[in-house]
Amino acid sequence: MRSVSKALAGLAVSIGLLASTPVFALGLDPAFPEPALGAKKAKGVVVWSHGRSITTEDSQSPSPAYLQALRDDGWDVLRFDRLSRSDTLSESTKRLVEHTAALKRKGYKQVILAGQSFGAFLALMAADASSQVDGVVATAPAAYGSFDEFYDSWRLNATKLYPLLEQVKRARIMVFYFHGDNFDPGGRGERSREILSERGLGFSVVDQPAYLTTHWAASSGLFLRRFGDCIRDFANSDDLKGEMACNPRGGTMPSADLKLPPDMAEPRAPRTARPTVTATGSGAYPRGTKASVGFRDVWYGFYPNGREILLGIEATQGDQLTAVYSVGPSIDSKHDAIWTRRKGRITDDGFVFQEPGKSTLQFRPRQDGGLTAVWIAADGKTSMTGSMKPIDPGMLTEQQRAEASSPEDSSPEESAPVAAAATHGDSEQAK
């Protein structure tokens, strides 16, 4: 594979999805530090309910990033915080129904209940109990334990869920199920869709979406990137009838937020004239052979915090690589998109880019042609693991040149997904 020259020195990839976590009281608390719009100005109010843990207080957990899409769209966003010891389905549902009624009395036109895991069950139970609930966004609903620790009750996460969907009074329902969720008995997506379609309610069932895995997938920045817009549209569809499909484009191809060096738009040798790069180095050029301009192999994907990543191999010589590594902006806009060139090597199980004072990048090939990407901070204290898939290198340069030749005539779908950096050299100055 090829190399990335210049450093990722001090690459500040935000590990925390929200920079600061406010100290919460109990009851209804603000989900974000910004002041609420109030019942008269807001489109409505979203009340998010956290999960329930035996060992920790989930009331201290950060608000999930996807709620930002609703806040930014003009919704007030609150949290329903509870102490673990008194957090039962019956008692917490009763309190949530009372909070819903109070918000309606304040004049909020719409009350959407959102929730994760145990909190998703609460939201659905409140929608069963009250006709004042206008909508529900339930992510990874579960209230009866995981496969590993509560096998005897684990299946109830399905069998107790279906009656809830059958009894919702009038709310439109959006529910997410994730691959690799240890609390999910399986098959819930199909059955949920059957129940909700028979009820005639507005609904959306997102079953095992690509790139999002485990019980906590909805807390990631990637979930916001992929489904934030769809959740926003669902919340705004107060007259929804039947099923609303979510078909996110995010995660399928590089966006305009990514940056690449300008020379990546220069002509390349035909791909058929180049050997394929492999983890064993079999695709390396003979010593003394000059690699042609442009990418040989490109992979694209996401880190869990929602930052896009792109690795483009430029040249190989023996087991040495030169590659361009691009990282998109953070979801909170505190960290800009950057690109850098790195020098690395081909190892027995992949590619490694490791230089003193810089973050370490590890990429391991998968059987599907993709890569598992591991980013390790320069101090070694933090790391992230993401997935990448191979994409056509020609897509980057050809669309880049097309945008440069007729920027005013290109529609968003036709314009270049990746923008060239303004100047040559690394774009992460002072990072």
DRENMARKE-780317 format. One line per field, with one value per residue (C-alpha): residue number from 1; x, y, z. Coordinates in steps of 0.25 Angstrom, whole numbers, plus 5000, padded with zeros to 4 digits. Example, Ala and Ser with C-alpha at 12.3 -4.5 7.8 and 13.67 -1.06 7.14 Angstrom:
! DRENMARKE-780317
pati	c(1_2) .
c1	c(5049_5055) .
c2	c(4982_4996) .
c3	c(5031_5029) .
***
This chain:
! DRENMARKE-780317
pati	c(1_2_3_4_5_6_7_8_9_10_11_12_13_14_15_16_17_18_19_20_21_22_23_24_25_26_27_28_29_30_31_32_33_34_35_36_37_38_39_40_41_42_43_44_45_46_47_48_49_50_51_52_53_54_55_56_57_58_59_60_61_62_63_64_65_66_67_68_69_70_71_72_73_74_75_76_77_78_79_80_81_82_83_84_85_86_87_88_89_90_91_92_93_94_95_96_97_98_99_100_101_102_103_104_105_106_107_108_109_110_111_112_113_114_115_116_117_118_119_120_121_122_123_124_125_126_127_128_129_130_131_132_133_134_135_136_137_138_139_140_141_142_143_144_145_146_147_148_149_150_151_152_153_154_155_156_157_158_159_160_161_162_163_164_165_166_167_168_169_170_171_172_173_174_175_176_177_178_179_180_181_182_183_184_185_186_187_188_189_190_191_192_193_194_195_196_197_198_199_200_201_202_203_204_205_206_207_208_209_210_211_212_213_214_215_216_217_218_219_220_221_222_223_224_225_226_227_228_229_230_231_232_233_234_235_236_237_238_239_240_241_242_243_244_245_246_247_248_249_250_251_252_253_254_255_256_257_258_259_260_261_262_263_264_265_266_267_268_269_270_271_272_273_274_275_276_277_278_279_280_281_282_283_284_285_286_287_288_289_290_291_292_293_294_295_296_297_298_299_300_301_302_303_304_305_306_307_308_309_310_311_312_313_314_315_316_317_318_319_320_321_322_323_324_325_326_327_328_329_330_331_332_333_334_335_336_337_338_339_340_341_342_343_344_345_346_347_348_349_350_351_352_353_354_355_356_357_358_359_360_361_362_363_364_365_366_367_368_369_370_371_372_373_374_375_376_377_378_379_380_381_382_383_384_385_386_387_388_389_390_391_392_393_394_395_396_397_398_399_400_401_402_403_404_405_406_407_408_409_410_411_412_413_414_415_416_417_418_419_420_421_422_423_424_425_426_427_428_429_430_431) .
c1	c(5000_5004_5008_5004_5015_5014_5009_4996_5003_4993_4981_4970_4959_4948_4946_4934_4922_4918_4929_4923_4913_4904_4901_4886_4876_4864_4852_4852_4865_4871_4878_4887_4893_4886_4873_4860_4851_4839_4825_4821_4833_4837_4832_4829_4837_4845_4847_4858_4859_4872_4874_4876_4888_4890_4904_4904_4894_4890_4884_4899_4901_4902_4890_4891_4897_4885_4876_4885_4877_4864_4869_4875_4862_4854_4850_4852_4860_4859_4863_4855_4865_4863_4871_4873_4868_4854_4854_4843_4835_4821_4826_4835_4824_4814_4823_4826_4811_4810_4821_4815_4802_4809_4817_4804_4798_4810_4805_4815_4808_4815_4821_4831_4836_4850_4858_4869_4868_4860_4856_4851_4841_4837_4834_4825_4818_4815_4809_4800_4795_4793_4787_4795_4808_4809_4821_4832_4846_4851_4865_4869_4857_4860_4856_4859_4874_4884_4886_4899_4894_4879_4877_4864_4857_4865_4854_4844_4851_4843_4830_4827_4830_4820_4808_4813_4813_4799_4793_4799_4787_4791_4806_4814_4825_4840_4848_4863_4869_4884_4892_4901_4891_4893_4879_4872_4866_4865_4853_4848_4849_4840_4829_4829_4826_4815_4808_4810_4805_4792_4790_4789_4798_4810_4823_4837_4845_4860_4865_4880_4885_4899_4911_4904_4905_4903_4893_4898_4899_4889_4899_4909_4913_4911_4896_4894_4901_4893_4879_4879_4871_4862_4858_4856_4847_4839_4837_4832_4822_4810_4801_4809_4801_4807_4822_4833_4845_4859_4869_4882_4892_4902_4913_4911_4921_4931_4924_4928_4933_4945_4958_4969_4982_4980_4989_4980_4972_4983_4983_4986_4991_4980_4976_4978_4993_4995_4997_4988_4993_4992_4996_5007_5013_5011_5006_5018_5025_5039_5050_5053_5040_5033_5018_5008_5001_4988_4982_4984_4974_4964_4956_4945_4937_4934_4939_4928_4929_4923_4936_4938_4951_4958_4971_4977_4989_4998_5011_5018_5032_5035_5028_5028_5015_5011_4997_4987_4979_4967_4958_4945_4940_4934_4919_4920_4928_4940_4950_4951_4954_4968_4977_4991_5002_5007_5018_5016_5019_5012_5011_5007_4993_4991_4997_5003_5006_5014_5023_5029_5020_5008_4996_4997_4988_4986_4978_4974_4968_4955_4950_4939_4951_4949_4958_4957_4963_4969_4973_4982_4985_5000_5000_4994_4982_4971_4967_4955_4952_4944_4940_4944_4940_4947_4943_4947_4959_4954_4941_4950_4958_4948_4937_4947_4951_4936_4933_4945_4941_4926_4923_4910_4904_4905_4894_4898_4897_4906_4916_4929_4928_4942_4948_4962_4970_4973_4988_4998_5004_4997_4984_4985_4994_4995_4986) .
c2	c(5000_5014_5025_5037_5047_5058_5057_5055_5063_5066_5061_5065_5055_5057_5045_5051_5053_5065_5074_5076_5068_5077_5073_5068_5068_5058_5060_5068_5075_5082_5073_5084_5097_5106_5113_5107_5114_5112_5107_5118_5118_5104_5094_5085_5078_5065_5058_5047_5036_5029_5015_5008_5001_4993_4998_5013_5025_5026_5040_5045_5040_5050_5053_5046_5054_5051_5060_5072_5070_5073_5085_5091_5090_5098_5087_5089_5076_5071_5059_5050_5047_5036_5030_5015_5010_5016_5014_5004_5002_5005_5017_5024_5022_5029_5041_5042_5043_5053_5061_5060_5066_5077_5081_5081_5090_5099_5101_5091_5087_5074_5065_5054_5044_5038_5028_5018_5004_5004_5018_5014_5004_5016_5024_5013_5010_5025_5025_5014_5021_5035_5041_5053_5047_5051_5042_5033_5031_5018_5013_4999_4996_4987_4985_4971_4969_4964_4950_4948_4952_4950_4939_4935_4948_4953_4948_4957_4969_4964_4958_4969_4979_4975_4977_4992_4994_4988_4997_5011_5021_5031_5034_5032_5022_5021_5010_5006_4992_4989_4978_4972_4977_4967_4971_4968_4954_4956_4957_4970_4979_4970_4968_4982_4986_4976_4981_4996_4995_4987_4999_5009_5019_5027_5019_5016_5003_5004_4990_4987_4999_4998_5002_5003_4992_4989_4993_5007_5010_5022_5029_5031_5042_5033_5031_5046_5047_5035_5037_5051_5057_5045_5047_5062_5059_5049_5058_5069_5059_5061_5056_5044_5032_5018_5016_5026_5020_5025_5024_5031_5035_5038_5027_5022_5032_5043_5056_5070_5072_5063_5070_5065_5070_5078_5068_5057_5063_5062_5051_5037_5025_5015_5006_4993_4997_4997_4984_4982_4986_4975_4973_4964_4974_4967_4979_4987_4994_4989_4997_5009_5009_5023_5022_5030_5042_5039_5029_5014_5009_5016_5013_5021_5020_5026_5026_5024_5039_5042_5047_5043_5036_5033_5026_5027_5019_5027_5019_5006_5001_4988_4988_5003_5012_5026_5030_5042_5041_5050_5053_5060_5071_5067_5067_5079_5087_5089_5082_5085_5075_5071_5063_5059_5050_5039_5029_5014_5000_4987_4977_4963_4967_4980_4994_5003_5017_5020_5032_5039_5050_5046_5038_5023_5018_5003_4997_4982_4976_4969_4958_4967_4976_4987_4991_4991_5005_5008_5022_5023_5036_5041_5039_5025_5028_5028_5020_5018_5007_5009_5002_5005_5000_5001_5011_5015_5024_5030_5036_5045_5051_5051_5058_5068_5072_5073_5082_5091_5093_5096_5099_5107_5096_5084_5079_5075_5060_5063_5072_5066_5059_5063_5077_5079_5087_5101_5100_5089_5082_5077_5084_5081_5093_5095_5083) .
c3	c(5000_4999_5009_5016_5018_5028_5041_5048_5059_5070_5062_5070_5068_5077_5085_5093_5085_5094_5099_5113_5120_5129_5143_5143_5154_5154_5146_5133_5130_5118_5108_5104_5110_5100_5105_5101_5091_5099_5096_5087_5078_5078_5068_5079_5090_5090_5103_5103_5113_5116_5119_5133_5138_5150_5153_5149_5148_5134_5138_5137_5123_5111_5103_5089_5078_5069_5078_5072_5059_5066_5074_5062_5055_5065_5075_5090_5095_5110_5117_5127_5137_5148_5159_5156_5170_5167_5152_5149_5137_5144_5153_5142_5131_5141_5143_5128_5125_5136_5129_5116_5121_5128_5115_5107_5118_5115_5101_5093_5080_5079_5090_5084_5094_5090_5098_5098_5103_5116_5112_5099_5106_5115_5103_5097_5110_5111_5097_5101_5113_5108_5095_5098_5092_5078_5074_5079_5075_5081_5079_5083_5092_5104_5118_5122_5121_5111_5105_5113_5127_5127_5117_5124_5123_5110_5100_5107_5100_5088_5094_5103_5092_5082_5091_5093_5078_5078_5088_5084_5085_5074_5073_5061_5064_5059_5064_5062_5064_5062_5058_5069_5080_5091_5097_5084_5082_5067_5057_5064_5051_5042_5053_5057_5043_5042_5055_5052_5037_5042_5052_5042_5049_5044_5046_5042_5045_5043_5044_5046_5037_5031_5039_5052_5062_5077_5087_5088_5073_5074_5084_5073_5064_5052_5056_5055_5042_5036_5042_5048_5036_5035_5050_5048_5036_5045_5056_5046_5040_5049_5038_5035_5030_5027_5027_5025_5019_5023_5012_5017_5007_5018_5019_5005_4998_5002_5005_5001_5016_5013_5008_4999_4993_4980_4973_4974_4963_4953_4943_4947_4940_4936_4948_4940_4938_4953_4962_4973_4987_4997_5012_5007_4998_4985_4979_4981_4970_4966_4973_4965_4958_4959_4963_4955_4961_4968_4977_4974_4985_4993_5005_5011_5025_5038_5052_5063_5067_5053_5046_5032_5028_5015_5012_4999_4995_4986_4985_4990_4989_4996_5009_5010_5007_5004_5006_5008_5021_5021_5033_5032_5042_5056_5058_5068_5057_5067_5059_5044_5033_5031_5022_5023_5016_5024_5022_5027_5024_5020_5032_5032_5036_5029_5029_5040_5040_5052_5054_5067_5072_5063_5065_5060_5049_5047_5036_5035_5022_5023_5015_5008_5003_5013_5025_5040_5044_5057_5061_5074_5080_5080_5095_5094_5104_5094_5082_5072_5063_5050_5037_5023_5010_4996_4986_4972_4972_4959_4966_4974_4963_4952_4960_4966_4952_4948_4959_4956_4941_4944_4958_4956_4947_4956_4965_4979_4975_4963_4969_4974_4988_4992_4991_4989_4999_4996_4996_4995_5007_5019_5023_5038_5042_5057_5060) .
***
